[in-house]
Amino acid sequence: MIEPVAGRKLTAGLGIFALFAFAYLLSFAMRTVGAVIAPELMHDFELSHTQLGSLGSAYFLAFAALQLPLGIWLDQYGSRRTHSSLLVLAALGCVLFASAQSSVMLWIGRGLIGAGVAGALMAALKAFRFWFAPARQQSLAAWMLMSGSLGALSVTVPTRWAMNWIGWRDIFWLAGGLFLLAALLLFTMLPRDEEQHSAVMAEGRSSTSLWSGYREVFSDAYFWRFAMMSLLAHAPFVSMQSLWAGPWLIQVMGFTPGTAAQVLLAFNLTLLIGFLSVGFLLPWVRRLGWSTARITAVGCALMAATQCLIALAIEPKWWFAWPALALISTFFAIVQPHVSLSFPSALTGRAYTAYNLLIFTGIFVWQWLFGAMVDGLHLVGLGTVNAFRASLLAATLLQIAGLVVFCIWRPKPRALE
């Protein structure tokens, strides 16, 4: 599956991938668990839709806040030390969430988890650029996201089943222990040549010069062309996947929590299959002459059409639109590596984390805003069902407007180093 750079054995390459994939699986499970346990949290802490959205957003707010320093740390200290240290913080967040007695403690615990997993994907992609050939970068990104989908699968039907026996608090205690295990494995088993290379590249550079690299990234028009679509299409999708899909299936489509968990299982299984397929099919698609820009435009158009179907569908039989949306969304796996590879290798960590900052800031905003729109529309006379539908349609209209701009505005990518 992985084609390592010259001099590195395939088994070593698979081992490196597996270490990062395990940590990312855990982080993705904690990202999406809110959609499954939302009914219990709303009941136990008497949360409104706005409060639930704020709680879910705590993860993404903390995640986004760490992205800029994370890029510096990755480029200066390497992936091994940076990622393993942050995972200890995620474990602490799980402990606090599991023992929370108020919504404030839930919010802080959720935020610590978000901060702790802030490097789960970025550390892997930064390390992969050092250890693996450029032609494999987008496929590796897709396979990492596939491992994340395995984590999302673990918090659908399995979590609903486990909650009948141990409850949501014990699930977070278990997650904390697994985060500590992942941190230990990464710290002790990853090769150290990548962090040694990072130290050499950063040697003699002041903190000011390291931070100034972000100016180069954020001033790039090609970067912003793709970031715009991630903000308007990818971020709303992740906010639905990680929180609002569960309440939608229960409150709009009338499913029981158990049935909703089964739909979410199908949703995340489709994501897994989609990411796996993207990794293998991308070389074939490239040979057909499809650029990343064309794939992005077609993918966003299909996402918008599917979201309209979800918003307007009345019958429960249209549940399959959710897995369809998941399958279409997997094209985003190739976008971030594509944009980040247009920058010099010394800026790899900062290019990845700058893009991630925008995506997760967008997720934070959309996750909170969706709940606020639902509550606001309900207050002015719309029923809960119609408030949900109108909120999704509003997000889709913004996405369509951004797609028009994306197709018209075509800045050129900068030359590779």
Summary of the structure (lengths in Angstrom):
residues: 417
radius of gyration: 20.5
end to end distance: 26.6
largest distance: 66.2
contacts: 1522
relative contact order: 0.15
helix: 84%
strand: 0%
